[in-house]
Amino acid sequence: MPLIDHSTIHIRCTDSSKSRGILQFGHSFMPCVLGSGGVRARKKEGDGATPVGSFEILYGFYRADRIKSISSAINLMPIKENFGWCDDPLSPLYNRFVELPSSWNHEKMWRKDNLYDICLVLNHNIHPQIRNGGSAIFFHLCSHDNTPTQGCIAITQSRMTKILGRCSARTRLIIYP
């Protein structure tokens, strides 16, 4: 019996849409949503593109008031109402977790919609960090109408839960051009 690779999640754009993709994890294939700007090798802040590359999953967040039970080898922490992510290229905290309020431009992690109910932080432009290289590139939940992301990768909650249960601490995402 062949070994199943649970250390790599492969993501490819579909031929039919620049913001739709196919995610492969082990023997499972599932649809995913990508950035409105398609997939690009040279990601820039605000371009809406999903970056090409191989990315570590550093850690994740989840909404404990909405997700009652979650199991994974990936370090997951409950989101608090004052959690944010700095997306201001002029800030020394650019592309970093921040506590709110913040005087720098930022995203709120505690959202009314479900997108960040489960949100994994990818090592895109974090180590090393390049100003304007793109921020807040996450692997998170998709909207109910599968609206393209601003550069992230998104799937349904049931698929995310399945993947998280099979991930190892060394699981990586590889996004192909």
C-alpha positions in Angstrom: 0.0 0.0 0.0 1.5 3.4 -0.9 2.2 5.9 1.8 -0.1 8.9 2.1 1.7 12.2 2.3 0.2 14.2 5.2 3.1 16.7 5.2 2.1 18.6 2.1 -1.0 20.3 0.8 -0.8 21.0 -2.9 -2.9 23.8 -4.4 -3.3 24.5 -8.1 -5.5 27.0 -9.9 -8.2 25.6 -12.2 -8.2 26.3 -15.9 -11.7 27.8 -15.7 -11.1 30.6 -13.1 -8.2 32.4 -11.7 -9.8 32.5 -8.2 -10.7 28.8 -8.0 -8.4 26.0 -7.3 -8.0 22.3 -6.5 -6.4 21.4 -3.1 -4.8 17.9 -2.8 -4.0 16.5 0.6 -3.0 12.8 0.6 -5.5 11.0 -1.7 -8.2 13.7 -1.2 -8.9 16.4 -3.8 -11.2 19.3 -3.0 -12.1 22.7 -4.4 -10.7 25.8 -2.8 -11.0 29.5 -3.3 -8.0 31.7 -4.1 -7.3 35.4 -4.4 -9.3 37.7 -6.8 -6.0 38.5 -8.4 -5.2 34.9 -9.3 -2.0 33.2 -8.4 1.3 35.2 -8.8 5.0 34.6 -8.2 5.6 38.3 -7.3 3.0 39.1 -4.6 2.5 42.7 -3.7 0.4 44.3 -0.9 -3.1 44.9 -2.1 -3.0 43.0 -5.4 -5.5 40.4 -4.3 -3.2 37.6 -5.5 -2.4 34.3 -3.9 1.4 33.9 -3.7 3.2 31.0 -5.4 5.5 29.1 -3.2 6.0 26.6 -0.4 4.8 27.8 3.0 5.0 26.5 6.5 1.9 26.6 8.6 3.2 28.6 11.6 0.2 28.4 13.9 -3.5 29.1 13.8 -6.5 30.8 15.4 -10.1 29.7 15.9 -13.3 31.1 17.2 -14.0 29.1 20.4 -17.5 30.6 20.7 -18.3 29.0 17.3 -16.0 26.0 17.1 -16.6 23.9 20.2 -14.0 21.2 19.5 -11.0 21.1 17.3 -8.1 18.7 17.1 -4.8 19.2 15.3 -1.0 18.9 15.6 -0.9 22.5 14.6 -0.8 25.0 17.5 -4.2 26.7 17.5 -5.3 29.5 19.9 -8.7 31.0 20.5 -9.3 34.4 18.9 -10.1 37.2 21.2 -12.1 40.3 20.3 -8.9 42.4 20.4 -6.9 40.3 18.0 -5.8 41.9 14.7 -3.2 41.6 11.9 -1.2 44.6 10.8 -1.4 45.1 7.0 0.3 48.6 7.0 3.6 48.5 5.1 4.8 51.6 7.0 4.4 49.9 10.3 7.3 48.1 12.1 4.6 45.5 12.9 3.8 44.9 9.2 2.4 41.4 8.6 2.3 40.6 12.3 -0.3 39.8 14.9 -1.3 42.9 16.8 -3.6 43.6 19.8 -6.3 46.2 19.1 -6.7 49.0 19.3 -3.9 49.8 17.0 -3.0 53.1 15.3 -1.7 51.1 12.2 -3.9 49.9 9.5 -5.0 46.3 10.3 -7.5 43.5 9.8 -9.7 42.4 12.7 -9.4 38.7 13.4 -12.7 38.6 15.3 -15.2 38.8 12.4 -18.9 38.8 12.0 -18.7 36.4 9.1 -17.1 32.9 9.4 -13.9 33.4 7.4 -11.6 33.4 10.4 -13.5 30.9 12.5 -10.5 28.7 11.6 -7.5 30.6 10.3 -4.0 29.2 9.8 -1.0 31.6 9.5 1.3 30.8 6.6 4.9 31.8 6.5 4.5 34.2 3.6 6.5 37.4 4.0 7.1 36.8 7.7 10.6 35.2 7.9 12.0 37.2 6.2 9.7 40.2 5.9 9.7 42.5 2.9 7.8 45.8 3.0 4.9 45.7 0.6 5.5 42.0 -0.1 2.0 41.1 1.0 0.4 40.5 4.4 -2.2 38.4 6.1 -1.8 35.4 3.8 -3.9 32.8 5.6 -5.5 29.4 5.0 -9.0 30.0 6.3 -12.7 29.2 5.7 -14.5 30.3 2.6 -17.5 32.5 2.5 -20.9 31.0 1.9 -21.0 32.2 -1.7 -17.3 31.3 -2.4 -16.3 34.9 -2.9 -12.6 35.2 -4.0 -10.2 36.0 -1.2 -7.8 38.9 -1.0 -4.9 36.5 -1.5 -5.6 33.7 0.9 -6.6 30.1 0.4 -10.1 29.2 1.6 -12.1 26.0 2.0 -15.3 24.9 3.8 -15.3 24.3 7.5 -15.9 20.5 7.2 -13.0 20.2 4.8 -10.7 22.3 7.0 -11.6 20.2 10.1 -10.8 17.0 8.2 -7.4 18.4 7.0 -6.5 19.7 10.5 -7.1 16.3 12.0 -4.6 14.8 9.6 -2.0 17.5 9.6 1.4 17.1 11.2 3.4 19.9 12.8 5.5 19.9 9.6 2.7 20.2 7.1 3.3 22.7 4.3 1.2 24.3 1.6 2.7 24.4 -1.9 0.9 26.8 -4.2 1.7 26.2 -7.9 1.7 28.8 -10.7 
